[in-house]
Amino acid sequence: MLLEGGVKMNLEKLLEDAKKARNYSYSPYSKFPVGAAVLTKDGTVYTGCNVENAAYGITMCAEKVAIAKAVSEGNQYIAVIAIVGDTEGPCRPCGSCRQFILEFGDEITVVMGNLKGETETKSINDLIPFSFSKKDL
């Protein structure tokens, strides 16, 4: 994949980064660790894992953690996000995360994977059709 300034990114490497981030998951309640890796348009990678809480509603998904890390470092131009979980098929983002990803661009590529090496790639628009975005405000 070619990004701004000719930066190349191997999507397999991004999936591996997400898989490694999964190892840091704090998921004592669901026992469902998830890792994510965000690739920004300048080629920088930010990783995240899910962080649960006894008050379930304030649990943070891996995708949101990775995106928040990018944004908090001044980088909100996301090209690709990879998500990995121990699922039967590729691990898909929840509806809330789909909306969160969309906030940072409707051209974002979402690479979904699992521990068996199965992958699926879609655009965020494919994952959240008829979306509500800043264009609607």
Residue pairs with C-beta under 8 A, 6 or more apart in sequence:
1 8
1 9
1 10
1 11
1 79
1 80
1 109
2 8
3 9
3 39
3 41
3 42
3 43
3 79
4 41
4 42
4 43
5 42
5 43
7 42
7 43
9 39
9 43
9 79
9 80
11 80
11 82
11 111
11 119
11 121
14 37
14 39
14 45
14 80
14 82
14 111
15 37
15 82
15 84
15 111
15 113
15 119
17 35
17 37
17 45
17 47
17 82
18 35
18 36
18 37
18 47
18 62
18 82
18 83
18 84
18 113
19 35
19 84
19 113
19 115
20 35
20 47
21 35
21 36
21 37
21 47
21 48
21 49
21 62
21 66
22 33
22 34
22 35
22 49
22 62
22 84
22 85
23 33
23 35
23 49
24 35
24 49
25 33
25 34
25 35
25 49
25 50
25 51
25 62
26 49
26 50
26 51
26 52
27 33
27 34
27 50
27 52
28 52
29 52
29 54
29 56
30 50
30 52
32 50
32 85
32 86
33 49
33 50
33 85
33 86
34 49
34 50
34 61
34 62
34 83
34 84
34 85
34 91
35 47
35 48
35 49
35 62
35 83
35 84
35 85
36 47
36 48
36 49
36 61
36 62
36 63
36 65
36 66
36 81
36 82
36 83
36 84
37 45
37 46
37 47
37 48
37 66
37 81
37 82
38 45
38 46
38 47
38 48
38 66
38 67
38 69
38 70
38 78
38 80
38 81
39 45
39 78
39 79
39 80
39 81
39 82
40 46
40 70
40 75
40 76
40 77
40 78
40 79
41 77
41 78
41 79
42 75
42 77
44 70
44 73
44 75
46 66
46 67
46 69
46 70
46 73
46 75
47 66
47 69
48 62
48 63
48 64
48 65
48 66
48 67
48 68
48 69
49 62
49 65
50 59
50 60
50 61
50 62
50 65
51 59
51 60
51 65
52 59
53 59
60 68
61 93
61 94
61 96
61 97
62 83
63 81
63 83
63 93
63 97
63 100
63 101
64 96
64 97
64 100
66 81
67 78
67 81
67 100
67 101
67 104
70 76
70 78
71 104
76 104
77 104
77 105
78 101
78 104
78 105
78 108
79 107
79 108
79 109
80 108
80 109
80 110
80 111
81 93
81 101
81 108
81 109
81 110
81 111
82 110
82 111
82 112
82 113
83 91
83 92
83 93
83 110
83 111
83 112
83 113
84 91
84 113
84 114
84 115
85 91
85 114
85 115
86 114
86 115
87 114
88 114
89 114
89 118
89 120
90 112
90 113
90 114
90 118
90 119
90 120
91 112
91 113
91 114
92 112
92 120
92 127
93 101
93 110
93 112
93 127
95 128
98 124
98 127
98 128
99 128
99 131
99 132
101 108
101 110
101 124
102 108
102 124
102 125
102 128
102 131
102 133
103 133
103 134
105 124
106 123
106 124
106 125
106 131
106 133
107 123
107 124
108 123
108 124
109 121
109 122
109 123
109 124
110 121
110 122
110 123
110 124
110 127
111 119
111 120
111 121
112 119
112 120
112 121
112 122
113 119
113 120
125 131
